[in-house]
Amino acid sequence: MRYVWGLFGTLITFRAIPHSSIMNVMVKYRFSTRLFSLLLLVLAVGAGCGGAQRATRSMEAANLDVVALFAGQTLTLDAFEERYARTLGSREAAADDSLEAYQDFLDRYVNFRLKVLAAREAGLHEDSTLRREILDYRANLARPYLLEQEVVEPIVRDLYEKRQEMIDASHILLRVEADAAPADTLAAYNKLAAIADSIRQGVDFGEMAARHSEDPSAQRPEGNPGHRGRLGFFSAGRMVEAFEDAAYDTPVDSLSAIIRTQFGYHLLYVHARKPAQPDVRVAHIMMQPEGQTPEDSASVRAQLEDLKAKIAAGADFGELARRYSVDPSSKGRGGDVGWIRADQPLVASFKDVAFALENEGDLSEIVLTPYGYHLIQLLDRKKLDNYEASYEELKKEVSRLPRAQRAEQQFAEAARERRGGTIDTAFVLQQFEGVSADSIHYQLVSNEWPADVRFHPIATLGDSTYTFGQLRDFGQAHRFQRQANPKAQVVTIVEQFLNNKAIDYEAAALEGRNEEFRVLMDEFRDGLLLFRLMEDSVWTAAAQDTVALETYFQAHADAYRFPERTRLIEFYSSSDSALQALDTRLASGASIAALAAEIAADTLASVRMDTMLVAGRTESVYDRAFSLGEGERTGVLPYQNGHLLLVHDGMEAARPKTFAEARTEVTSDYQQVLEDRLIARLRDHYNVRTFPDRLTRAFAGEAAPASSTATQ
């Protein structure tokens, strides 16, 4: 699943992340604060172990598959590997890590589990706000998670696997409306079957397409996609699903079975298959002969050959394209036509040559197309992504394909069948008697329906019953495909309503059918518990205890110092001319103080002034000022949709920070102290034992980690 949520990894690695950064990763939950004394009380309670328990722990400790023991729980090597692989995304990635990384993770994971245990013992899991947060999270996650797993992922996988190949095919189309009379449908089918028989007897497919195909592209001039039925190479997602499936299922040099799509009946002939090609970005210079004679064509060819020689000698392709190309859509961009796909419907002669270029900067031979003569240059070439790297882009594409809506409908209908769904269509139809099809939706959502109608059951699913009022609520939030008659319109609305409820029904039972989702919800609950515990016992405790912070600051004052810093006066404006005028005044002797007073007094000033203290290089525009002497200026610089003028205003000597200046750092450091104390208490309270040297066997089936000097 793509819902690999990163909270777990964040939680167990957060020791190295400031509290403020963690809050940027996850919404900061503002629960009512429970006194940390509650946790201390829990920790003060002994966990007495009898002789039998000690004997059991001794046996577990001797088991080489055990990597940690705590609070009566056992962490096995298999469980460790599963958790570690989840944080990295795969066992292969996890196997590449070092023994030191495994051992560090073991410590952090055990600390994570201890904090969750402490939070539960303190009763934090009973907090009503936290419970509501979990329910809200689940409600927002379950349905899209379910649909992605059951509907989206299979289509994405199919699309990706098909796109490893491209198909070169021709087709013949005989149009048949979806609601055509059976006699008309049969006549079209029989006609196409007769055409197929003729082709099998040796008649040329292209000739039959030119004569009979009702796809207008079949009549295009030679060289254009669709000419005589020849579509050229295409890949998955470019054609309607039934057409695509037939193309991929038909062997090379073979006719397909007759298939039907929303356009009518099709017959396909597959000419070739080839491996997928990555997209290329090309530029071209296009020229057209002035007349129709061979001499005119030869003249254009000679001009392009001359340009090619100049480019090979160092001339700029883009500049020559701007001067000589007659393609109005690309010449202004130096001939750049952008990225093109191998299955894009372009003139075959142009596309074939463009994709044959191998290296950035390569030039083609002169190419003739129906539009003129071309010189093509390769600007860039993408790489073919693997499945994981392709997933998100394919997912976006799938969401726009009709097959996704059909698959969702099929999933919902299957769920209804499993759950025993029923619909009282007759009752719903009765409410719209005499209403036209175009007005049914409006009547549904606008009428003030009487109570006996609103609360009347109109559908069931499993152990749930749905009322007409719920149908009305659904109609207010949805739009429906228009149908030709009232009954069909009512059926469409009610069917869509129950399909929607069927998906909700399946989502409500997701933990029981999907282990990954269950684990995901467990991790979310644990994450909230951990954040609540840390909020109460570490972060808030540190931030609010000013006396403790000041005491810590005094004991570690030498750690909080400003280095030597460059003082910069920054003038910023969206207006280049305003800063140029200010620069002229500075050059004439105007003081910084005088300019600052003017800017402060003018509420409509177009220039903003700030003072910055910069220690060392920043890899930003401010580094321009480091080479200046005191009082010197950078000149006006472009910056963030505006302009900037920097003045070197001298150096600030290194000095100790005051408590107020260092408070953020002190708070972060003191939070770490409190957390270390908390971990020490928890490890003692829960009688933790870890066996880091046993991690030398971690992921042994995939790879062996580097040796470590870490000790148990």
C-alpha positions, 0 to 999 in steps of 0.5 A: 500500500502507498499509505506507508505513514511515516509517524512510526519512524519519526517517533522512534528517531525523534531524539535527534529532532528538536521538539519544534521540528516534530511539531511541524511534522505532526499536528501538535495535540493540545490536550488538557495537561495531566500532572506528571506526578501521575506518571511518577506514581505509576513508575514508583509502583514495583513490578514484583517478579516471582521465582517462576517469572525470573526463570522464564526471563532467564530462558528467554534471555538465553534464546538467541532469537530474542533481542530485547526483554521488557515489561514481560514482553519479548522482542524477537529478531523477526519482529525487529526486522519487520519493524526496521524494514517498515521504516525503510520501506523494504527488506532490501533497503534495510539489509544494506544498513550497518550493524551500528544502525540496527543497534541504534534502532533497537535502543530507540525502538525499545524506548518508544515501546516503554513510553507507550507502556508508561502512557497506558499505565498512566491512563492516557489512552482513556482521554476522550480527546485522544479517543476522538482524535483516533476516530477522526483519523480513522474516518478520514483514512479508512475509505481512501485506504480501502479504495486504493488497495482494492481499486487503484493499486490493481489498475496502477500495477496493470498499467505499469506492467503493460507500459513495459511494452508498446504495441503497434496496431491498426484497427477498423471501427464500425460505429454502434451507439450504446443504445442501438437496436439489436438488429443494428448491433447485429448487422454491424457485428456481422459486417465486421466479421465478414471484413475479418474473414476477407483479411484472413483470406489475404486482403490487405488490412489497410485497404479494408480500413480505408474502405470501411473504417468509420474512424475519421483518422483512417482517411488521413494522409500518409505519415499521419497517425491513423492513416489506413487504420495504422495507429502506430505504437501506443501503450497502456492508458492511451486507449479505452480499456477494452481496446487496450486489453485486446491489443496487448492480448493479441500476438504479433502479426495476428487479428484480434477478436471483435471487441466492443467499446463505447464507440462501436465494434473494433477489429485490431491487427497487431504489427509489432511490439517493442520495449518501452522508451523513456520520454525525450525532450527535443528542439527542432528547426523547421523550414519549408520549400518555397515551391513544389519543385525538386530544386526548392526541396534541395535548397531547403535541405542545403540550408538545414545542412549548412545550419547543422554544420554551424551547430557542430562547429559551436553555433547555438541551436536555439539562436538559429532556431529563433532566426530560421525556424518557421514553426510558430509554436516553438521558434520563440523557445529556441525550437524547444518542443518540450517532452514527447512520449514514444506513444504520442500521436506525432508524425512517425518520421519525426518521432522515430528520428527524435527517439533514435537520438542517444546523447544530449546535444545529438543532431539528427539527419534532415527529416521530411514530414508533411509539414516541411523539413526538420533538423532535430536536436536531443535536449534531454532524455528521461529514465524509465522509473521502477514501479515504486518511483512511478506509482504516484504519477500513475495513481494521478493518471488512473484517477482520471481514467473511466476504468477507475470509476468502473472498478470502484463500482464493481467493487461496491457491487461485489460488496453489496452481494456479499453483504446481502444488499436490498433496495425498495426501488418501488417506494422511491419511484412512487415518490417521483411519480409524474416527475421528469428525469431532468427534475428528479435530482432537484426534487430529491434535494429540494422537497420538504419530504414528510416524516413518514417518507424521510424515515421510511426504509429504502435499502438494507446492507448487512445489519444496516438499514437506510432511509429515504432521508439518508438518500436525500442527504446523499443527493445533496452532496453528489451529482449523477449521470443523466438518464433518458427516462425517470425510472432509469434516473431513480435507479441510478441515484439509488444504486449509487447511494447503496454502492457508496454505503457498501464501500463505507461498510467495507471500510468500517471492517477494514482492520479485520480484513487488512493487517497492514491497516490494523498495524497502521491504526495501532501505530497511530494510537501509540504515536498519540500516546507517546506525544501526549506523554512527552507533551506532559512530562518533557516538552511542557515541563521543560518549557514552563519551568523557568527556574529549572531552565535558568539553573541549567543555563547557569550551569552550562553558560559556556555552551551558549555563545554568539560567534563573531558575526557580520552585521548587514543592513538589508534594504528590500523593495519590489521596485528596482528603481526605488533601491537604485535611488537609495543606492545613489543617496548612500553613494552621496553620503546619506547615513544609514540612520537618516534613511532608517528614520525616513523609512520608519516615518513613512507608512507607505514606504516602498522600501523595507529595512532590516538589520541581520547578523550573519555568522559564516557563509549561508549559501544565499544572497547574503554571502555577497556581502562578506567580501565587502569592507565596512560601509561598502554596498553590494549594489541592487540584487534580484531577490525573491520576486523583488530586489535587495541592497546589502550594506556591510555595517561592521562586525559583532564580536563573539560574546556569551548569550543572555538567558533570553537569547539562549532560551530556545536552545536551553529549552531544547537541551533541558528537554533532552535532559528530562527525556534521558531521565525519563528513559532511565526510569522507564528502563529500570521500572520495566526491567529492560534487557537488550542483546544488540550483538545478536543483531549480527544475524539481522537480515542475514538472508538478504545481506550481512551488515558491516562489523561493529565495535558496539558492545552489549 
